[in-house]
């Protein structure tokens, strides 16, 4: 099905429009009021046209040559009690992944500092848990604060 999209003709569906909270470099606001017909217009675009239009919008609103370097560390690996057949972190299968406890906070912070020294601006932490205990979450929250104190952005993925 071929769809003629205003997206390709003048950038009508620019992501920096009205209705959002996040500001773009050009002073616009990220849109949050998309109509179904607008989403369908994206869906039916030929892939190469979608990539081209996405890159054009990105270049209008962000430094086109800026790359954000990030580092990811598994701070607790394997041993998850969930029975996910696809996941190498599950304790139910012999996946070759050695289960470890939550890493020592000093080791995590040292890894974040090394990442920063290598140019990373974001440090991400991953932990294999089904239901983390409050004490574990407290420790992760403390790590987030310590990494922010290094001047880095941080993110976590906790669980399966």
C-alpha positions as CSV (number, residue, x, y, z in Angstrom):
1,X,0.0,0.0,0.0
2,X,1.5,3.3,-1.0
3,X,0.8,6.3,1.2
4,X,1.5,9.9,0.3
5,X,2.8,11.5,3.4
6,X,3.1,15.2,4.2
7,X,6.0,14.0,6.3
8,X,8.1,13.8,3.1
9,X,6.8,17.1,1.8
10,X,7.9,19.9,4.1
11,X,8.3,18.0,7.4
12,X,4.7,18.6,8.6
13,X,5.2,15.9,11.2
14,X,8.2,17.5,12.8
15,X,8.8,15.9,16.2
16,X,9.4,19.4,17.6
17,X,6.0,20.8,17.5
18,X,3.3,21.4,20.1
19,X,2.0,19.5,23.1
20,X,5.1,18.2,24.8
21,X,7.4,19.2,27.6
22,X,10.8,18.5,26.2
23,X,12.4,21.4,24.4
24,X,14.4,21.0,21.2
25,X,17.5,22.9,20.2
26,X,15.4,25.1,17.8
27,X,13.1,26.1,20.7
28,X,10.3,23.9,19.7
29,X,8.7,21.4,22.0
30,X,8.6,17.6,21.5
31,X,5.1,16.6,20.3
32,X,2.9,14.4,22.4
33,X,-0.4,14.8,20.6
34,X,0.0,12.5,17.6
35,X,-3.1,11.3,15.8
36,X,-3.5,7.7,14.6
37,X,-3.5,8.8,10.9
38,X,-0.1,10.5,11.5
39,X,1.4,7.4,13.1
40,X,0.0,5.3,10.2
41,X,1.7,7.6,7.7
42,X,5.0,6.8,9.4
43,X,4.2,3.1,9.5
44,X,3.5,2.9,5.8
45,X,6.6,4.9,4.6
46,X,9.2,3.0,2.7
47,X,12.0,2.3,5.1
48,X,14.7,4.4,3.3
49,X,12.3,7.4,3.3
50,X,11.6,6.9,7.0
51,X,15.4,6.9,7.7
52,X,16.0,9.9,5.6
53,X,13.1,11.9,7.2
54,X,14.2,10.9,10.7
55,X,17.8,12.0,10.0
56,X,16.6,15.3,8.5
57,X,14.4,16.0,11.6
58,X,17.3,15.0,13.9
59,X,19.7,17.3,12.1
60,X,17.3,20.3,12.4
61,X,17.0,19.8,16.2
62,X,20.3,18.4,17.4
63,X,24.0,18.6,16.6
64,X,24.3,16.1,13.8
65,X,27.8,15.1,14.7
66,X,27.4,14.7,18.4
67,X,27.6,11.1,19.7
68,X,26.8,10.2,23.3
69,X,29.2,7.7,24.6
70,X,27.8,5.3,27.3
71,X,29.1,2.3,29.2
72,X,27.1,-0.6,30.5
73,X,28.0,-2.8,33.5
74,X,26.3,-5.9,34.7
75,X,26.3,-5.3,38.5
76,X,24.5,-8.6,39.3
77,X,24.7,-11.4,36.8
78,X,22.7,-14.6,36.5
79,X,20.9,-16.6,39.1
80,X,17.5,-15.0,38.4
81,X,14.6,-17.2,39.6
82,X,12.4,-16.4,36.7
83,X,11.9,-19.2,34.2
84,X,12.4,-17.2,30.9
85,X,13.4,-19.7,28.3
86,X,15.1,-17.0,26.2
87,X,17.2,-15.4,28.9
88,X,20.8,-16.3,29.8
89,X,20.3,-14.9,33.3
90,X,17.8,-17.6,34.4
91,X,18.9,-20.0,37.0
92,X,16.7,-22.7,35.4
93,X,19.0,-23.3,32.5
94,X,22.7,-24.2,32.0
95,X,23.6,-21.1,29.9
96,X,27.3,-20.8,30.9
97,X,26.6,-17.6,32.7
98,X,28.2,-17.6,36.2
99,X,25.8,-16.1,38.8
100,X,27.3,-13.3,40.8
101,X,26.1,-11.3,43.8
102,X,25.6,-7.5,43.6
103,X,29.0,-6.0,42.9
104,X,30.8,-4.1,45.6
105,X,29.8,-0.4,45.4
106,X,33.5,0.8,45.3
107,X,34.1,-1.5,42.3
108,X,31.0,-0.1,40.4
109,X,32.1,3.5,41.1
110,X,35.6,2.7,40.0
111,X,34.2,1.2,36.7
112,X,32.1,4.3,36.2
113,X,35.1,6.5,36.7
114,X,37.1,4.5,34.1
115,X,34.2,4.8,31.7
116,X,34.1,8.6,32.3
117,X,37.9,8.8,31.8
118,X,37.4,7.0,28.4
119,X,34.8,9.6,27.3
120,X,31.5,8.1,28.5
121,X,28.9,10.6,29.6
122,X,26.3,8.0,30.7
123,X,26.9,4.9,32.9
124,X,24.2,2.2,32.8
125,X,23.9,-0.6,35.3
126,X,22.1,-3.9,34.8
127,X,21.1,-6.5,37.4
128,X,19.3,-9.9,37.0
129,X,16.5,-10.0,39.5
130,X,12.9,-11.1,39.6
131,X,12.1,-9.3,42.8
132,X,14.9,-7.2,44.3
133,X,14.9,-6.7,48.0
134,X,14.6,-3.2,49.5
135,X,18.2,-3.4,50.7
136,X,19.3,-4.1,47.2
137,X,17.3,-1.2,45.7
138,X,18.7,1.1,48.4
139,X,22.2,0.0,47.3
140,X,21.4,0.6,43.7
141,X,19.9,4.1,44.5
142,X,23.1,4.9,46.4
143,X,25.1,3.9,43.3
144,X,23.0,6.1,41.1
145,X,23.7,9.1,43.4
146,X,27.5,8.3,43.5
147,X,27.7,8.1,39.7
148,X,25.7,11.3,39.3
149,X,28.3,12.9,41.7
150,X,31.0,11.9,39.2
151,X,29.2,14.2,36.7
152,X,27.7,11.4,34.7
153,X,24.2,10.6,33.6
154,X,23.0,7.1,34.8
155,X,20.4,4.6,34.1
156,X,19.6,1.1,35.4
157,X,17.7,-2.0,34.2
158,X,16.7,-4.2,37.1
159,X,15.0,-7.5,36.5
160,X,13.8,-9.5,33.7
